[in-house]
Amino acid sequence: MTRDFEPDPEVLADLALRRASEHDRTRSRGDGIYDWEPSKPVGFWACRNPQCKGMADVYEENVTAFGIFNREIVKRGEKPLEDHRIMFCDRCLAEYRRTAPDRRRAQVERMAVAIRSLKESGDATRERDLIAQISEWGHPDVEGLVNAIAERRAAESGRSSKKRQI
């Protein structure tokens, strides 16, 4: 069973407009294919790898981001970065990415050795040096680590622990 209904004039007008503009070249990019092109280098900077003599392509986006970053650094009162040895060339970037897991594992192992030394140390000067080193290496929660070690030592000695200030 079908129902007879009268089509909405607005819908009919919209369908007619769609049919008329379906092949309108001004409404598409090119011949229906995006005419995107990769950006072209605006310059070259020396590769960040000191052993490499290659050059890294520098694009407009790189120059803009570099300028913004330098302005932020200057606002903090620091010396701005120079534009040499801050980007890897394509060959060195591939090698850097390939070796990244090994570098991270070595960094974690180095930090683990320092943390074990910190747990076993009884010398306050040595502990301060180790805490500074662990912090410099980028440990995500140095204060929590120090407090956990202090609590463990306090529990072992049977006295209450006080949170240490770094």
Buried (B, 14 or more C-beta within 10 A) or exposed (E): EEEEEEEEEEEEEEEEEEEEEEEEEEEEEEEEEEEEEEEEEEEEBBBBBEEBEBBBBBBEEBBEEBEEEBEEEEEEEEEEEEBEBBBBBEEBBEBEEEEEEEEEEEEEEEBEEBBEBBBEBEEEEEBEBBBEBBBEEEBEEBBEBBBEBBBEEEEEEEEEBEEEEE
